[in-house]
Amino acid sequence: MTMVIKIKMLYRALQRCMSSSAKAPFEITDMAAFMFTLQKSNSGSLNQVLQSILDSKLNLTHIESRPASLIDADKGFTFIVDVETPTSSSLENVCQKIKKVCGDVTLLGSLEVPWFPRRFNDIDGMQQLVRPLHSDHPGVNDPVYWARRQELGNIIRSCTLSSKIPIIQYTNEESQTWQTIYHALSPLYKKIACEEFLLNFKEMENKGLITENEVPQIANVNKYLMGKTGFQLKPISGMEKDRDFLNCLAFRVFPTTIHMRHHSQPYFSIDPDVAHEVIGHAPILADPEFAEFVQEIGLASLGATEEDIEKLMNLYFYSIEIGLIMNPAGDRRVYGARILSSVDEIHHALSIHPELRHFDPFQACNVKYHRKDLQSMYWFCEDFREAKILMERYASTLQRPFNATYDRAQKSIKVSHKVKSW
């Protein structure tokens, strides 16, 4: 009998046991969890482990499995089993019995993880700030520009997900900078942008959301995005932590700046501005498959370690910011927002200078990116479906003995195991 068939039998047996006693998987109280690995060669081990748990009269609330190794199938499967309201003696008894079967077992108890939002409105409590300009920023010696950045930051600092987004009155200089950007970029898109971007960009133009003479308004763009994929832009003055930014993506919320890049450097912005957000991110966020890919990165960040957050930010940058699509014929198309909102990066990314690699999350996560410079390496995929599958595989290997899913109806995160935040 194969391991997969045995797993299915185990699930069915557990479902019968849990039918009368299991609670909802969100915020289960008085619960412990066992994690153990059963090797493929250990015949009959599943039945022994299951029997030892049932004999201890513990209420089973959840079970899940995943490959112990993505490379070596002979290593079997790792299981996580939740039990409700156990006593210390019964837990110890079960641990000893499982150890006799598989050699080792980890009693997880209540997992402690960094705080992450569970409900939609939790996002409004994330700390914001107006970051000082770096020494190499083109506006660092322009007091008028810096004062404007602070002014806009203060306007939207109190803007919540449920409040009405204010209409920003952009200055003549900001409008002229936008016109320069639009006139330089829009003719290039037919040659360099992916089909999904082109379709939605054209639709946004037809609806008057993107025009050549006026800086786009986030409030208007949001109505379009939410009708397409449920994503919405949340104006912010600036996120203090990368963790907070990634956590927002799990709720299909995209933190967005509203200032304009400095007028002296319209063709490249070292930090995100309203042109980058609207002309770069918004059209592609309106694509359903891409939206799922973005949310997958957000879900992977919930409760992740600091090391994993850093790796997920690398993956975010190499895909959502500077990602490429390459078809079997070798034709390159852009979907990354940083490239699509920068004339300089477009020419660089499509030149012969940078190195191109097929998107592999297990490799890209360890490659540090450079926010301020044109990149020496770009990662490509064949389509967004492939990117999403690869991201799911990577997320499944993160050391989080719980699974997080998004309930769109309730706008909340459900976790499969009890966790404590710190």
N, C-alpha and C positions, 0 to 999 in steps of 0.2 A: 504494500500500500504506500503511495507516495506521500511526501510531507505535506503537499498542498491539500490532498484529500483528508489527511488527518487533521489539519488546521480547520477545515470546514466542519468536520465532525465535532471538534472541540467547541467551535462557535455555537453549533446547534445545541450541544449539551448545556453550555453556559446560558444560552438564551432561555432554556426551559427552567433553569435554576433561578434566573433573575426575573422571571415574569411577574412574580408577586412581591418582590422585595426591593427592586432597584429604584433608585431615585433618578431625577434628571441629572445629566453629567455636569451641569454648571453649578459650581459652589457646593459640592458634596461635603458634608461635615463628618467628623469622626471616621476618617478613612485612612487606610494605609495601602501601599502598592508594592508588589513584588516585581522585580525585573530579573529574568534569567534567560539563558541561551540553551537551546536544545540542538545538538548536532544532528545532521542528516543521517548519520550512521547509527544513531541511538534508537533502535526500533522499539516502539511501544512506550517511549518516554512520556509522550503527551498524556496518555491514559493514566500513567502513574502519578504525574503531577496533578492532574485534574482530580483524581481520586483522593489524594492527600489533602487538597483544599476542601473538598466536599465533606470528608470525614471530620474535619475540624469545625464543621457547622458555621462557616463564615459566609456572610451574605455577599455574593459576587455582584459587582455593579458595572464592571467594564473589563474588556480584554482586547488587546490589539497585538499585532505581530508585524515585524519587519525583517528583511534579510539581515543576518548578522554581518555579512560582507557583500558589497556590491561586486566584488571581484571574484571571490571564491564561494561558489554555491554550496560546497560541501560543509561549510561552517554552519549551515542550518539557519534557524530563525531565532531572533530575540523577542521574548514575550514580556508584556507588562500587564499585570492582572491587579485590578483594584478590589479591595474587600472593605466592606462597611462595618463600622463599630466593632473592631476586634479587641480582644484582651491581650495583654502582654504575653501571657502564657501560651495562648493559642497561636499567636504570631511566631513565637520562638519554636513551637512545635512544628508548624508548617515549614519554617525555614530549614529546620534540620532534615525534614523529609525530602524537601526539594533538593537539598545539597547532596543527598544520597543518589539522586537521579542524574543531576547535571553537574555536580561538582561545586557549584557556587551559585549564590542568589543574593541579590541586593534588596534590602528593605528600604524603600524610598520614603515612606511616611508622607508627610506634607512637604512638598517641594518648595524651597524658598528661591524666588527669582526676583530680578529687578522689576519695579513697578511698571505696569503697562495698562493702557486704557481698556476697560471692559465694555463701557457703554459709550454711545455716540457723543454725549455731552461731556464726557471726561476729557475730550480733546481740547475743549475751551480752557481747561485749567493748566495746559502746558505753558511753561515759561517762555516769554518772548523778550527780545532785546534788539536794539539798533546797534549793529556791530560797527566799531570804528573802522575807518578805511585803512587798508594796508598801505605801507609806504610807497608801493609801486602802483597804486591805483591812480588813474588819470585825474581824478577829482580830489586827491588828497590835499592839494594846495589851493582849492577853490572853496572859500568859506560859504559862498552863496549856494553851491551845490550841496555841501554837507548840511547846511541849515535846512534845505529842501528835503533831504533824505530824512532828517529828524522830524520835520513837520509831517510828512506822509506816514512815518512810522507811528507817530502819536495819534494820527487820525484813525488808523485801523487797528491799533493795539487792543481796543475794547470791542472790536467786531467779533461776534460769536457766530456759530454755525446757523443759528436760527434767526439772527438779526438781519436787517436789510443792509446790504453792502452799499456804502455811500458812493455816489457818482463823483469822480475826481475831476476837478477842473485843472487840466494840464496847462502849463505855461506855453507861450509861443516857442520858446527855445526847445522845450520837450517835444512839442508837436513837430517842429522842424527836424529834430533828430529822428523821430518816428518815420517821417516821410522819407528821409534819407535811407533808413533801414529797409522800409517797404519797397522802395523803387529799386534798390540793389538786389534784394533777395527774391522777390516774386518772379522775375523773369527766369531765375535759375531753377526753380522747383520742378518744372516739367522735365528737365534733363537729369536731375539728381535725386529727387525725393521718391520714396516708395509709393505704391499705388494707394494704400490706405490713407496716407497723409494727403495726397493730392485730392482724393475724393472729398474728404471732410474740409480741407482748406477752401476748395472751390465752393462748397455749400455754405461755409461761414461767410465767404465774400458775398454770395448771392443774398444771404439774409442780412447783410449790412453789419455783421459783427466784426469784420475786418475790412477797413477801408483805407485808402491811401492818405487821407487828410486828417483823420482823427485817431488819437491814441485809443485803442480798444478799452472798453470798460468791463471789468471782471464780473460785475452784476449781470450784464447781458450775456456774456460768454457762458456763465454758469447755467442759465436756463437751457441753453443748447446742449451742453455736456450732460446734464442730469437726465435729459430726455433720451440721450443716446446710450449711455452706459451706466448712469447712476453716479459717476464721478462728479465731484464739485471742487472748485478752487476755493481755498480759504485764505483770504488776504492776511498776511502777517508782517510784522516789522522785522522779524528774523527769529529763527529757531536757535535756542541755546545749545541743544544736543542733537546729534545725528540720530540717536535712538528715537527721539520724539518725532522727527521728520518721517522716519521709516514706519513707525507705529501708525501714523495717520493714514498711510497708504493701505493698511489693512481694512480701514473703514471706507475706502474709496474717497478719501479726502486728500487733496493735493495742496500743501502749503505753498502760497504764492506771494511774491513781492509785487509792489505796485509802483516803485520808483522807475525812472528812466535812466539808462546808462549815460555816462558823461558825453557831452556833445563833441568833444575832441577825439573820441574813439568810437564811432558808430558801428564799425564793422567787426568788432570783437569786444565782448564784455567778460571780464574776469570773474564777475559775480552775477547771479541771476537778476534780471530786471523785467519789467512788464512786457517788453518786446520778446524776451526769451520765453516767458511763461505762456503768452498768448499765441505767438506765431510759431513757437517751437513745440511746446507741450500740448496745448489744447486740441489741435486737429487730430493728433494721433491718439490722445486719450479718448476720443470719440469712437475709436474702433473697438468692438467688443472683445476680440481675442487679445489685443494688446492690453486692454484694461484688466483682463484676468491675469496676465503676466505681471503687471505692475502690482496688483493686489497680492499676488503670491509672494513677492519680495517683502511686502508689508507684514503678511501673516508670519513669515519666517522670522521676523525681527522681534515678535512678541515674547518677552521673557528670555531673550537670547543673552549670552554672555557678552562682555565688552569686546572680547576678541572676535566673536561672531558678528557683532554689529559693525566692526571695522571691515570685515570681509564682505558683509552684505552691502556696505556703502561702495566698496570697490565694484561689486557686481552691478549695483544701481548705476554707477557712473559709466561703466563700459557698455551698458546696454541702453538704458533710458536716456542717457545724456549724449553718448557718442556712438551708439550702435549702428551697424550697417546690415543690410540684407544683400546677399549675393546669390544669384540664381545659378543653375548648373552651367550656363554659358559663360559665367564669370562677370556678368554685368553687376556693377555695384549701385546700390540705392541706399539712401540715408533715411533713418527713422529717429536718430538721436537728436534731442531738442537743442543741445548746445551747438551742434553742427548746423542745424536748420536755421538757427538764429544768428549765425556768424558767417559773413562773407569770407573772412580769412580762413576759418576752419573748414569751410566747404572746399575751397581750392586746395587746402593742405591734405584733407582726408581723401580726396579723390586723385591726388597726385601719386607719383611713383615713390615718394620719400618714406612714408610710414610703413611699418610692418603690419601685415594683415594676418589674423588668426581666426580659425573657426571657434565660435563661442563655446567655451568649456568652463562652466562655473567652478569646477574643482581646481582649475589652474588660474583663471582670471581673478578669483577671490584673493589670491596672494600677491597680485601685482598692484603696486601703489600707483595711483593716478596723480596728475598735477593740475590743479584747478587753474593756475595762472598762465599756463603755457599751452601751445599747440602740442598735441600728443604725438609720441613716436610710435604708438601701437594702437590699432583699432581691431575690435572683435566683430565678427559677422555671423549671422545665422541664415538659414534658408527661408524661414518664415516665423511668425510669432507663435505658432503652435509648437514648433520645435523648441523655441526659447522657453516656453512655459513648461514643457515636459522636462527639459534639462534643469530648470529651476526647481521643479517639484522634487526631482531626484536629489538635488543638492540639499534642499531643505530637510528631506527625510533623514539625512545623516547628521544633522545638528544634534548636539547632546542635550536634548530637552525631552525628558520622559513624560511628555504630555503633548496633546495635539490641540491646536487652536483652529476654530472655524468661525466664519462670519455669518451671522443670521441676518439677512437683508431685511426681513420683515420686522424684526425687533431692533435692528441696528445695534447689535451687541455681539461681543465675542464670547463664544462658548468654549470651555476647556474640558478636556476629557479626564483630567485628574485635578485633585485639590492642590492649590498653590497658595503660598503666602508671599506677599510683596514686601520689599524693603527699600 
